Structures are given as C-alpha cells and as structure tokens.
Amino acid sequence: MGYVERSLIPGERVVFKTRLHWIIFTKAYFLALTGVVGAVLWGRYAPLVVAGVLAAISAFCAVSRRLASEFAVTNRRVLLKYGIFEKHSMEILLSKIEGVIADQSLLGRLLGYGTIVIEGTGGMKEPSRMIADPLRFRLMVHEQIEDGEKVRTVSEHADSGR
C-alpha cells in the first residue's frame, strides 16, 4: 500500500494516479551506451566496466526516485509525494486549487511526460516535473473540481428550497 492509499480519508477515492515517467532513466541508458561504444572503439573492457558501474548507480537512483514519488487526484484533493530519505508531501484540497498548468516540451509530447504546476490559493505554486501523462492529470483535476461544484450547487439549491 502506497502513500496515497494510506492517506485517504473516509469517503475519498482515487480517480487518477501516476508516477515519474520512464524518461528519468535516460542518464543510465546514455552511460551504458557510452560504455559499449567506448569498448568497441578502443577494444578494451575498461570503458564498459566504468560506464556500466555508473549506469547501474544512475539506474538505482532513478528507480528509487520513481518508486518514492506518487501523484494522485482524488474526489476531494490532489496528493503529491516525493523522496525516500527526505519525504516531501503536499495535499491540496480541490476547493483551494485556482489553476493547473501542464507544460510539455516537444519530446515530452511525443513520449507522454511533462511538468504539472498546481496553483493554489494565496499564490502557492507546486511544480511536479517529469510526470507521466500530465494532460490527463490536469483533466482529472478539472473534472473533480467541476464535479465538486455540481454537488455544492445541488446541495445549496436543496437548502434554499426549505
């Protein structure tokens, strides 16, 4: 059970959950490829071993980051969590969100990753970089805000009819 599931309050349900995109492994891939190219060009295994060790360290760090990061939209709030040793978590009620920005580069659009910036009341901005499917994340936040407003409007209308 992850952070999001442990953080749910009664009556709350997860409508969308994502993690960091696999693009965070790019450095490890590049280091491994560099080792292979170096071994072929120089005919020695030393570049392969050095680059292999660096690639393994980089991959371990990327896996750790990916497993330790969670981004979720529930029917009541947005939850963002980063970190293993130093955990940074943020929970924002949907009613306190003023805007959601999804930012993608050309490569991000092609591969399906980007940055989400949650703009909360009081000028607070919380960027989350390299998350998978940021456009869907933004859409789900907007849908949940709209659903919450419909529920409030219906209950206010019912209360005024008394």
QUIFENLIN-V114540 format. One line per field, one symbol per residue. ss: DSSP state (~ for helix, > for strand, _ for the rest). Layout:
BEGIN
ss=???
END
This chain:
BEGIN
ss=__~~~~~______>>>>>_>_~~~~~~~~~~~~~~~~~~~~~___~~~~~~~~~~~~~~~~~~~~~~__>>>>>__>>>>>>_____>>>>>>~~~>>>>>>>__~~~~~~_>>>>>>>>~~~_>>>>>>>>_~~~~~~~~~~~~~~~~~~~~~~~~~~~__
END
